[in-house]
Amino acid sequence: LIVTGVQTCALPISTSKLPDGTEIDGIEGLRQYLLESRREDFLRQFCRKLTGYALGRSVQLSDRPLIDEMIVQLKANRYHINHAIEMIVCSPQFRELRGRDR
């Protein structure tokens, strides 16, 4: 299978056992596991990674209130990513990036 010049493997994903002992069946099983059992962990890590990428640095302890509020806003707005992006762009961390050319 070739997609835009990149060769990918189209092998089916079989049943797997996660380190916590949970068995998942393919991609859909992984999706269900993340949605049902690890939603909070996934959401927090997603917000941390998005924040770090947007700020161009590692996430710091001072970023925790922003990440916590992003999680609240995502939950309140049906997990639409635009709310998380808007919060980052409006944050003091983003608006006052150090080392940025002015």
Backbone hydrogen bonds, N-H to C=O, Kabsch-Sander energy under -0.5 kcal/mol:
donor,donor_aa,acceptor,acceptor_aa,energy
3,V,6,V,-2.4
6,V,3,V,-2.4
7,Q,5,G,-0.5
8,T,1,L,-2.0
10,A,8,T,-0.5
14,S,12,P,-0.6
16,S,24,I,-2.7
18,L,16,S,-0.5
18,L,22,T,-3.2
21,G,18,L,-2.5
24,I,16,S,-2.9
26,G,14,S,-1.0
26,G,24,I,-0.6
29,G,25,D,-1.4
30,L,26,G,-2.0
31,R,27,I,-2.8
32,Q,28,E,-2.4
33,Y,29,G,-2.3
34,L,30,L,-2.6
35,L,31,R,-2.4
36,E,32,Q,-2.7
37,S,33,Y,-2.7
38,R,33,Y,-1.2
42,F,38,R,-3.0
43,L,39,R,-2.8
44,R,40,E,-2.5
45,Q,41,D,-2.4
46,F,42,F,-2.5
47,C,43,L,-2.3
48,R,44,R,-2.4
49,K,45,Q,-2.6
50,L,46,F,-2.6
51,T,47,C,-2.3
52,G,48,R,-2.6
53,Y,49,K,-2.4
54,A,50,L,-2.4
55,L,51,T,-2.3
56,G,52,G,-1.3
57,R,52,G,-1.5
63,D,60,Q,-1.9
64,R,61,L,-1.6
67,I,63,D,-2.3
68,D,64,R,-3.0
69,E,65,P,-2.2
70,M,66,L,-2.3
71,I,67,I,-2.1
72,V,68,D,-1.9
73,Q,69,E,-2.7
74,L,70,M,-2.7
75,K,71,I,-2.3
76,A,72,V,-2.2
77,N,73,Q,-1.3
78,R,75,K,-0.9
79,Y,74,L,-3.6
80,H,77,N,-1.4
81,I,79,Y,-0.5
83,H,80,H,-1.5
84,A,80,H,-0.6
85,I,81,I,-2.3
86,E,82,N,-2.3
87,M,83,H,-1.9
88,I,84,A,-2.0
89,V,85,I,-2.6
90,C,86,E,-2.0
91,S,87,M,-0.6
91,S,88,I,-1.1
95,R,91,S,-2.5
96,E,92,P,-1.9
97,L,94,F,-1.0
100,R,97,L,-0.9
